[in-house]
Amino acid sequence: MNQITTPWRFLIRLLLFWLLYFAIFRLWFVLWFHERWSADAPGGVWASFWHALPLDVSMAAYLIAVPVIFWFIGLGIGRTAYPVVEKMILGFNVFLFSGLVFVYGANVFLYEEWHTPLNNRALEYMATPAALLDSMSGIFIAASIGIYIGFVWLWYRVYKYMVGRKLYEPAVSRWNIAALPLQLALLAFAIRGGSGVMPINESAVYYSAHLFDNHAATNTSWHLLHSLIETRSTVNHFKSMHETEAGNRVKRLFEANIASGDGSYTWFEGPAGNRLNVVFIIMESMTAQVMEELGGEKGVCPNLSRIIKEGILFGNCYGSGYRTDQGLVSILAGYPAQPDQSVVLLSDKAEKLPSLPKTLHENGYATAYYYGGELTFANIGVWLRDQQFERIISEQDFPASDKTQRWGVDDQRLLQRFALEINDLKKPFFATAMTLSLHPPYDVPYKSKWEGESNRDKFLHSAAFADYAIGEFFKTAEQQDWYANTLFVLVADHGNSSPNEVGMDNPASRKIPLILFGAPLNKNWKGRKIDTFANHHDIPATILRMMEQPAKDFAWSRDLWLGNGIGNTHTAEARKNLGGFAYYTNENGLGWINRDGAGFYQFENKEWQIWQGQLDSNSRTDARAYLQVLYDDFLRL
């Protein structure tokens, strides 16, 4: 009897070990994020342990396959090989569960900020570990190392108890090798998730209308493996209709939201707008949630409020992505974010994009980029250098005394240097500063009324400092000769779930400020709020038109002054205040906002969650067509 059951005993014990492994880490995930349980049905998250089984079994089969083959190789060689093979299997499994402890720990850490399971994009960022460590405190790093060692030791003990060191019985017969083909067939069946036409994917475990429940049911290691396999895929996984229909819908969508250029506005007083200096301040994580004029917290950003009173505020602007590398490409190159990729990480694609600095440099502008952090993060430095920025200043160009935050040089020190060194640029110039203080661990050198220990207080405290630094920048800038002939564009690189802990599928987490400001602005525009729905990738076409520069290369960037879907019979005021749409995305799904409402389409369960108003079937189809055509364009780059 033992001779019959021995090969199956090893496989079953190893399978049960991995299922317990996944269940324990799922329990940690569920309890750690207990505040994300559904308010309507908080107990629903516990069903994730049952619904998770298809992906758990599939991932376990991946992990079991090699040890099973080793076991049968040892059986075929004979008893003399048993000790060596047993050590090989033990070492292999220790390697696996030790590595996966890191994967599951990283998943918890990243989900705190990203609200999506660990994926290939996260591994790209891990290529610059120093930048990641800068966002963590020393205590956090030490605690993480201690927890990691503790988990590895715990799972080593559990493995020895459940699987054991001695994997062969003395009387086991070599005839048991006949079970190998059957076991491999069963493992392949489990990996594939059955005999259906399509292999298993995350939709097999999605069971709830509440996204967190579905993420709890998703096997983290399977999801990571799947996203790595799909990296550099040449297949558009977001195709939902014939490409002709999708193309026609997007064409109509753009035609309805971009007029033919019939509007004419007097933007500036004094010098011709096409020779103005242009200064971009890209604000790290400056969400609408801390902007009173956008329905956010009062009193956090008084300097931005003052600027808004003298400038133009776009009241319905949204970030298409949720990471800095996505936001930077959107703002400067006019290219929307993709759900599962970041174009800046793919140099061969990113270098083909047009950009504001490249366009303006070719038209005689001097160019400069200032950032207080490390530009190796997410390949940003490579892309910036390809955009014809003549001067690029980063953390390494500052003295050590200026690096007052773990992430790098704080916003006040960065922006003060930026304001003064602009004087060295040949006019006209295009200069960009990217801030960083509103970023974990929120260790800003500042005093405010929000100096608490909660994540909310830390975020508000850092936002107040970022606003203070911007106010000080303008105090210095006003004293410079170039100020009177300069247009300023202030925009966030992306939104944030903080301070109100809204999910990244919620449009409230994606809404951002977009402000145009400057002495040359015509007085009739100052203090105006534009209600057109917009994305930050619409900035290049909008700014270039104001400066009487061509924007035909920016195919995904709309001129927001003409973006309202109405014809020549309407007044300029009507064109200014109506129309438009906004798109946003992440690994979970696709968001769409227009005058009728806001919704989020979840990729796995193919359902829409409506956040406000209503999106009719035509708007929902437009949204999916937009992503389909965008991703086809991305693949062709």
DAFEN-V933564 format. One record per pair of residues at least 12 apart in sequence whose ideal C-beta (glycine too) atoms are under 8 Angstrom apart, sorted by sequence separation. I is the first residue (numbers start at 1). J is the second residue. If there is no record, write none. Layout:
{{I | J} {I | J}}
This chain:
{{73 | 85} {74 | 86} {106 | 118} {110 | 122} {202 | 214} {205 | 217} {206 | 218} {293 | 305} {357 | 369} {448 | 460} {497 | 509} {564 | 576} {566 | 578} {581 | 593} {582 | 594} {588 | 600} {589 | 601} {598 | 610} {599 | 611} {608 | 620} {205 | 218} {291 | 304} {292 | 305} {329 | 342} {381 | 394} {395 | 408} {418 | 431} {448 | 461} {496 | 509} {541 | 554} {562 | 575} {564 | 577} {565 | 578} {566 | 579} {581 | 594} {589 | 602} {590 | 603} {597 | 610} {598 | 611} {71 | 85} {205 | 219} {291 | 305} {329 | 343} {395 | 409} {450 | 464} {495 | 509} {540 | 554} {545 | 559} {561 | 575} {564 | 578} {565 | 579} {580 | 594} {588 | 602} {589 | 603} {597 | 611} {598 | 612} {30 | 45} {70 | 85} {103 | 118} {286 | 301} {293 | 308} {321 | 336} {322 | 337} {329 | 344} {369 | 384} {398 | 413} {418 | 433} {446 | 461} {495 | 510} {542 | 557} {546 | 561} {561 | 576} {564 | 579} {565 | 580} {580 | 595} {588 | 603} {597 | 612} {598 | 613} {30 | 46} {106 | 122} {202 | 218} {320 | 336} {321 | 337} {326 | 342} {328 | 344} {442 | 458} {446 | 462} {448 | 464} {494 | 510} {495 | 511} {541 | 557} {542 | 558} {545 | 561} {563 | 579} {564 | 580} {579 | 595} {588 | 604} {597 | 613} {599 | 615} {320 | 337} {325 | 342} {375 | 392} {441 | 458} {442 | 459} {444 | 461} {448 | 465} {495 | 512} {540 | 557} {541 | 558} {542 | 559} {563 | 580} {578 | 595} {596 | 613} {597 | 614} {598 | 615} {30 | 48} {70 | 88} {71 | 89} {319 | 337} {326 | 344} {335 | 353} {415 | 433} {444 | 462} {446 | 464} {494 | 512} {539 | 557} {541 | 559} {542 | 560} {596 | 614} {597 | 615} {70 | 89} {294 | 313} {323 | 342} {325 | 344} {375 | 394} {398 | 417} {414 | 433} {442 | 461} {446 | 465} {537 | 556} {538 | 557} {541 | 560} {542 | 561} {596 | 615} {601 | 620} {293 | 313} {325 | 345} {333 | 353} {334 | 354} {367 | 387} {369 | 389} {374 | 394} {375 | 395} {415 | 435} {442 | 462} {445 | 465} {470 | 490} {492 | 512} {514 | 534} {537 | 557} {538 | 558} {560 | 580} {596 | 616} {202 | 223} {294 | 315} {321 | 342} {329 | 350} {333 | 354} {334 | 355} {367 | 388} {368 | 389} {373 | 394} {374 | 395} {414 | 435} {438 | 459} {444 | 465} {491 | 512} {492 | 513} {538 | 559} {594 | 615} {599 | 620} {26 | 48} {67 | 89} {70 | 92} {293 | 315} {333 | 355} {334 | 356} {367 | 389} {368 | 390} {369 | 391} {371 | 393} {372 | 394} {373 | 395} {374 | 396} {414 | 436} {444 | 466} {446 | 468} {491 | 513} {514 | 536} {538 | 560} {558 | 580} {597 | 619} {601 | 623} {26 | 49} {332 | 355} {333 | 356} {367 | 390} {368 | 391} {369 | 392} {370 | 393} {371 | 394} {372 | 395} {439 | 462} {490 | 513} {491 | 514} {592 | 615} {596 | 619} {601 | 624} {202 | 226} {329 | 353} {332 | 356} {366 | 390} {367 | 391} {368 | 392} {369 | 393} {371 | 395} {393 | 417} {411 | 435} {438 | 462} {490 | 514} {491 | 515} {512 | 536} {534 | 558} {599 | 623} {67 | 92} {201 | 226} {332 | 357} {368 | 393} {411 | 436} {437 | 462} {438 | 463} {489 | 514} {490 | 515} {514 | 539} {538 | 563} {594 | 619} {23 | 49} {26 | 52} {66 | 92} {67 | 93} {362 | 388} {372 | 398} {410 | 436} {411 | 437} {489 | 515} {534 | 560} {361 | 388} {409 | 436} {410 | 437} {438 | 465} {488 | 515} {489 | 516} {490 | 517} {592 | 619} {393 | 421} {408 | 436} {437 | 465} {438 | 466} {488 | 516} {489 | 517} {532 | 560} {592 | 620} {23 | 52} {350 | 379} {358 | 387} {361 | 390} {407 | 436} {437 | 466} {487 | 516} {488 | 517} {534 | 563} {22 | 52} {357 | 387} {358 | 388} {372 | 402} {407 | 437} {487 | 517} {488 | 518} {530 | 560} {592 | 622} {357 | 388} {372 | 403} {405 | 436} {435 | 466} {487 | 518} {532 | 563} {592 | 623} {347 | 379} {351 | 383} {355 | 387} {357 | 389} {405 | 437} {407 | 439} {437 | 469} {486 | 518} {532 | 564} {23 | 56} {63 | 96} {345 | 378} {350 | 383} {411 | 444} {412 | 445} {486 | 519} {487 | 520} {590 | 623} {19 | 53} {22 | 56} {344 | 378} {345 | 379} {373 | 407} {374 | 408} {391 | 425} {410 | 444} {435 | 469} {485 | 519} {486 | 520} {487 | 521} {590 | 624} {592 | 626} {109 | 144} {344 | 379} {347 | 382} {351 | 386} {372 | 407} {373 | 408} {406 | 441} {410 | 445} {484 | 519} {485 | 520} {342 | 378} {344 | 380} {347 | 383} {350 | 386} {372 | 408} {373 | 409} {463 | 499} {483 | 519} {484 | 520} {19 | 56} {22 | 59} {371 | 408} {372 | 409} {406 | 443} {459 | 496} {590 | 627} {18 | 56} {19 | 57} {22 | 60} {372 | 410} {405 | 443} {105 | 144} {344 | 383} {347 | 386} {372 | 411} {405 | 444} {459 | 498} {460 | 499} {284 | 324} {405 | 445} {459 | 499} {583 | 623} {18 | 59} {19 | 60} {372 | 413} {404 | 445} {581 | 622} {15 | 57} {18 | 60} {105 | 147} {372 | 414} {456 | 498} {585 | 627} {105 | 148} {371 | 414} {389 | 432} {455 | 498} {456 | 499} {583 | 626} {370 | 414} {455 | 499} {456 | 500} {492 | 536} {532 | 576} {583 | 627} {15 | 60} {18 | 63} {282 | 327} {456 | 501} {491 | 536} {532 | 577} {14 | 60} {18 | 64} {102 | 148} {105 | 151} {282 | 328} {455 | 501} {530 | 576} {531 | 577} {532 | 578} {533 | 579} {534 | 580} {101 | 148} {370 | 417} {530 | 577} {531 | 578} {532 | 579} {533 | 580} {535 | 582} {370 | 418} {491 | 539} {532 | 580} {533 | 581} {534 | 582} {535 | 583} {15 | 64} {282 | 331} {533 | 582} {535 | 584} {14 | 64} {101 | 151} {489 | 539} {101 | 152} {280 | 331} {370 | 421} {280 | 332} {325 | 377} {328 | 380} {11 | 64} {14 | 67} {325 | 378} {368 | 421} {412 | 465} {429 | 482} {14 | 68} {98 | 152} {101 | 155} {324 | 378} {325 | 379} {329 | 383} {333 | 387} {368 | 422} {411 | 465} {415 | 469} {419 | 473} {489 | 543} {97 | 152} {323 | 378} {325 | 380} {328 | 383} {332 | 387} {410 | 465} {411 | 466} {414 | 469} {415 | 470} {418 | 473} {422 | 477} {427 | 482} {324 | 380} {412 | 468} {416 | 472} {420 | 476} {487 | 543} {10 | 67} {11 | 68} {98 | 155} {368 | 425} {412 | 469} {415 | 472} {416 | 473} {419 | 476} {423 | 480} {428 | 485} {10 | 68} {97 | 155} {411 | 469} {415 | 473} {419 | 477} {422 | 480} {423 | 481} {427 | 485} {438 | 496} {97 | 156} {366 | 425} {410 | 469} {411 | 470} {423 | 482} {434 | 493} {487 | 546} {366 | 426} {412 | 472} {416 | 476} {420 | 480} {422 | 482} {487 | 547} {533 | 593} {10 | 71} {366 | 427} {368 | 429} {370 | 431} {373 | 434} {419 | 480} {533 | 594} {94 | 156} {97 | 159} {366 | 428} {367 | 429} {368 | 430} {369 | 431} {370 | 432} {371 | 433} {533 | 595} {365 | 428} {366 | 429} {367 | 430} {368 | 431} {369 | 432} {370 | 433} {371 | 434} {372 | 435} {373 | 436} {7 | 71} {364 | 428} {365 | 429} {366 | 430} {367 | 431} {368 | 432} {369 | 433} {370 | 434} {372 | 436} {7 | 72} {94 | 159} {365 | 430} {369 | 434} {371 | 436} {93 | 159} {7 | 75} {90 | 159} {361 | 430} {93 | 163} {360 | 430} {357 | 430} {356 | 430} {510 | 584} {556 | 630} {29 | 104} {90 | 165} {357 | 432} {507 | 582} {21 | 97} {28 | 104} {32 | 108} {280 | 356} {507 | 584} {556 | 633} {29 | 107} {33 | 111} {89 | 167} {278 | 356} {555 | 633} {14 | 93} {21 | 100} {25 | 104} {29 | 108} {86 | 165} {28 | 108} {86 | 166} {86 | 167} {505 | 586} {510 | 591} {29 | 111} {85 | 167} {86 | 168} {278 | 360} {504 | 586} {505 | 588} {504 | 588} {505 | 589} {507 | 591} {82 | 167} {82 | 168} {505 | 591} {507 | 593} {278 | 365} {79 | 168} {507 | 598} {74 | 167} {75 | 168} {507 | 600} {74 | 168} {506 | 600} {505 | 600} {71 | 167} {78 | 174} {75 | 172} {505 | 602} {76 | 174} {117 | 215} {75 | 174} {116 | 215} {332 | 432} {75 | 176} {76 | 177} {117 | 218} {123 | 224} {238 | 339} {75 | 177} {118 | 220} {117 | 220} {237 | 340} {508 | 611} {111 | 215} {119 | 223} {120 | 224} {505 | 609} {507 | 611} {72 | 177} {118 | 223} {119 | 224} {123 | 228} {506 | 611} {507 | 612} {117 | 223} {118 | 224} {121 | 227} {328 | 434} {72 | 179} {117 | 224} {120 | 227} {72 | 180} {119 | 227} {120 | 228} {120 | 230} {230 | 340} {231 | 341} {324 | 434} {69 | 180} {120 | 231} {68 | 180} {107 | 220} {227 | 340} {232 | 346} {68 | 183} {69 | 184} {68 | 184} {104 | 220} {103 | 220} {104 | 221} {103 | 221} {65 | 184} {68 | 187} {100 | 221} {103 | 224} {65 | 187} {64 | 187} {61 | 187} {65 | 191} {61 | 188} {61 | 190} {62 | 191} {60 | 190} {61 | 191} {58 | 190} {57 | 190} {58 | 191} {21 | 155} {58 | 192} {281 | 415} {58 | 193} {21 | 158} {20 | 158} {55 | 193} {54 | 193} {17 | 158} {17 | 159} {20 | 162} {58 | 200} {279 | 422} {17 | 162} {55 | 200} {16 | 162} {17 | 163} {54 | 200} {55 | 202} {13 | 162} {14 | 163} {55 | 204} {13 | 163} {54 | 204} {55 | 205} {277 | 427} {278 | 428} {280 | 430} {282 | 432} {284 | 434} {300 | 450} {13 | 164} {54 | 205} {277 | 428} {278 | 429} {279 | 430} {280 | 431} {281 | 432} {282 | 433} {284 | 435} {276 | 428} {277 | 429} {278 | 430} {279 | 431} {280 | 432} {281 | 433} {282 | 434} {283 | 435} {284 | 436} {286 | 438} {10 | 163} {52 | 205} {275 | 428} {277 | 430} {278 | 431} {279 | 432} {280 | 433} {282 | 435} {284 | 437} {285 | 438} {51 | 205} {277 | 431} {279 | 433} {281 | 435} {284 | 438} {285 | 439} {51 | 206} {283 | 438} {284 | 439} {51 | 207} {10 | 167} {48 | 205} {48 | 207} {47 | 207} {48 | 208} {59 | 219} {62 | 222} {300 | 460} {331 | 491} {47 | 208} {58 | 219} {6 | 168} {55 | 217} {59 | 221} {301 | 463} {331 | 493} {6 | 169} {55 | 218} {56 | 219} {59 | 222} {62 | 225} {297 | 460} {300 | 463} {301 | 464} {304 | 467} {307 | 470} {44 | 208} {52 | 216} {55 | 219} {58 | 222} {300 | 464} {303 | 467} {45 | 210} {48 | 213} {52 | 217} {302 | 467} {303 | 468} {306 | 471} {327 | 492} {328 | 493} {3 | 169} {6 | 172} {44 | 210} {47 | 213} {48 | 214} {51 | 217} {52 | 218} {56 | 222} {59 | 225} {301 | 467} {304 | 470} {327 | 493} {2 | 169} {45 | 212} {52 | 219} {55 | 222} {300 | 467} {303 | 470} {307 | 474} {327 | 494} {3 | 171} {45 | 213} {48 | 216} {49 | 217} {55 | 223} {303 | 471} {326 | 494} {2 | 171} {3 | 172} {7 | 176} {41 | 210} {44 | 213} {48 | 217} {290 | 459} {302 | 471} {324 | 493} {2 | 172} {3 | 173} {6 | 176} {38 | 208} {40 | 210} {47 | 217} {290 | 460} {324 | 494} {8 | 179} {45 | 216} {303 | 474} {323 | 494} {3 | 175} {4 | 176} {7 | 179} {11 | 183} {38 | 210} {322 | 494} {3 | 176} {7 | 180} {37 | 210} {290 | 463} {319 | 492} {321 | 494} {322 | 495} {38 | 212} {317 | 491} {319 | 493} {8 | 183} {37 | 212} {38 | 213} {319 | 494} {7 | 183} {36 | 212} {319 | 495} {286 | 463} {311 | 488} {318 | 495} {33 | 212} {286 | 466} {359 | 540} {284 | 466} {322 | 504} {283 | 466} {307 | 490} {356 | 539} {356 | 540} {355 | 540} {359 | 544} {30 | 216} {304 | 490} {354 | 540} {363 | 549} {29 | 216} {283 | 470} {322 | 509} {356 | 543} {322 | 510} {356 | 544} {281 | 470} {318 | 507} {360 | 549} {26 | 216} {320 | 510} {359 | 549} {29 | 220} {319 | 510} {359 | 550} {281 | 473} {318 | 510} {318 | 511} {319 | 512} {317 | 511} {318 | 512} {359 | 553} {25 | 220} {316 | 511} {317 | 512} {317 | 513} {22 | 219} {317 | 514} {22 | 221} {314 | 513} {336 | 535} {354 | 553} {313 | 513} {314 | 514} {354 | 554} {313 | 514} {314 | 515} {336 | 537} {121 | 323} {297 | 499} {313 | 515} {335 | 537} {312 | 515} {334 | 537} {311 | 515} {312 | 516} {333 | 537} {334 | 538} {277 | 482} {287 | 492} {311 | 516} {312 | 517} {330 | 535} {331 | 536} {334 | 539} {286 | 492} {289 | 495} {311 | 517} {330 | 536} {331 | 537} {334 | 540} {279 | 486} {281 | 488} {283 | 490} {285 | 492} {288 | 495} {289 | 496} {308 | 515} {310 | 517} {311 | 518} {330 | 537} {333 | 540} {334 | 541} {114 | 322} {277 | 485} {278 | 486} {279 | 487} {280 | 488} {281 | 489} {283 | 491} {284 | 492} {285 | 493} {287 | 495} {307 | 515} {331 | 539} {332 | 540} {276 | 485} {277 | 486} {278 | 487} {279 | 488} {280 | 489} {281 | 490} {282 | 491} {283 | 492} {284 | 493} {285 | 494} {287 | 496} {289 | 498} {290 | 499} {304 | 513} {312 | 521} {327 | 536} {330 | 539} {331 | 540} {276 | 486} {277 | 487} {279 | 489} {280 | 490} {281 | 491} {282 | 492} {283 | 493} {285 | 495} {289 | 499} {307 | 517} {311 | 521} {276 | 487} {278 | 489} {280 | 491} {282 | 493} {285 | 496} {287 | 498} {289 | 500} {304 | 515} {285 | 498} {289 | 502} {312 | 525} {270 | 484} {271 | 485} {273 | 487} {312 | 526} {315 | 529} {270 | 485} {311 | 526} {313 | 528} {314 | 529} {315 | 530} {316 | 531} {318 | 533} {320 | 535} {310 | 526} {311 | 527} {312 | 528} {313 | 529} {314 | 530} {315 | 531} {316 | 532} {318 | 534} {319 | 535} {320 | 536} {294 | 511} {309 | 526} {310 | 527} {312 | 529} {313 | 530} {316 | 533} {317 | 534} {318 | 535} {319 | 536} {320 | 537} {124 | 342} {309 | 527} {312 | 530} {314 | 532} {316 | 534} {317 | 535} {318 | 536} {121 | 340} {268 | 487} {289 | 508} {294 | 513} {308 | 527} {317 | 536} {120 | 340} {121 | 341} {288 | 508} {289 | 509} {314 | 534} {334 | 554} {336 | 556} {119 | 340} {121 | 342} {124 | 345} {333 | 554} {335 | 556} {287 | 509} {289 | 511} {291 | 513} {334 | 556} {288 | 511} {334 | 557} {121 | 345} {287 | 511} {288 | 512} {287 | 512} {288 | 513} {286 | 512} {286 | 513} {283 | 513} {293 | 529} {134 | 373} {134 | 374} {131 | 373} {276 | 518} {131 | 374} {130 | 374} {276 | 520} {131 | 376} {128 | 374} {131 | 377} {314 | 560} {339 | 585} {273 | 520} {336 | 583} {337 | 584} {338 | 585} {339 | 586} {340 | 587} {128 | 376} {337 | 585} {339 | 587} {128 | 377} {271 | 520} {336 | 585} {128 | 378} {270 | 520} {339 | 589} {269 | 520} {339 | 590} {125 | 377} {268 | 520} {269 | 521} {125 | 378} {268 | 521} {269 | 522} {124 | 378} {267 | 521} {268 | 522} {269 | 523} {124 | 379} {267 | 522} {266 | 522} {266 | 524} {267 | 525} {322 | 584} {320 | 583} {321 | 584} {316 | 580} {318 | 582} {320 | 584} {321 | 585} {322 | 586} {339 | 603} {278 | 543} {317 | 582} {318 | 583} {319 | 584} {320 | 585} {321 | 586} {316 | 582} {318 | 584} {137 | 406} {278 | 547} {136 | 406} {135 | 406} {276 | 547} {134 | 406} {135 | 407} {134 | 407} {273 | 546} {274 | 547} {318 | 591} {134 | 408} {273 | 547} {274 | 548} {273 | 548} {274 | 549} {318 | 593} {272 | 548} {316 | 593} {268 | 546} {267 | 546} {353 | 637} {349 | 634} {352 | 637} {339 | 627} {349 | 637} {348 | 637} {212 | 503} {343 | 634} {346 | 637} {211 | 503} {338 | 630} {338 | 631} {341 | 634} {211 | 505} {336 | 630} {343 | 637} {265 | 561} {338 | 634} {263 | 561} {263 | 562} {258 | 558} {262 | 562} {140 | 441} {257 | 558} {258 | 559} {261 | 562} {259 | 562} {135 | 439} {136 | 440} {137 | 441} {254 | 558} {258 | 562} {259 | 563} {135 | 440} {136 | 441} {258 | 563} {259 | 564} {135 | 441} {137 | 443} {257 | 563} {262 | 568} {257 | 564} {265 | 572} {257 | 565} {259 | 567} {260 | 568} {256 | 565} {259 | 568} {263 | 572} {263 | 575} {259 | 575} {257 | 579} {256 | 579} {257 | 580} {257 | 581} {113 | 440} {253 | 581} {238 | 590} {227 | 587} {238 | 603} {253 | 622} {249 | 621} {250 | 622} {253 | 625} {249 | 622} {253 | 626} {250 | 625} {249 | 625} {250 | 626} {211 | 588} {249 | 626} {246 | 624} {247 | 625} {246 | 625} {250 | 629} {241 | 621} {245 | 625} {115 | 497} {246 | 628} {247 | 629} {241 | 624} {246 | 629} {113 | 497} {240 | 624} {241 | 625} {240 | 625} {243 | 628} {238 | 624} {243 | 629} {241 | 628} {115 | 503} {116 | 504} {214 | 602} {240 | 628} {115 | 504} {238 | 627} {239 | 628} {243 | 632} {114 | 504} {115 | 505} {214 | 604} {238 | 628} {211 | 602} {214 | 605} {236 | 628} {238 | 631} {237 | 631} {236 | 631} {206 | 602} {236 | 632} {206 | 604} {209 | 607} {211 | 609} {206 | 605} {236 | 635} {209 | 609} {203 | 604} {234 | 635} {202 | 604} {203 | 605} {201 | 604} {203 | 606} {35 | 501} {121 | 587} {36 | 503} {119 | 587} {116 | 586} {117 | 587} {115 | 586} {116 | 587} {114 | 586} {116 | 588} {115 | 588}}
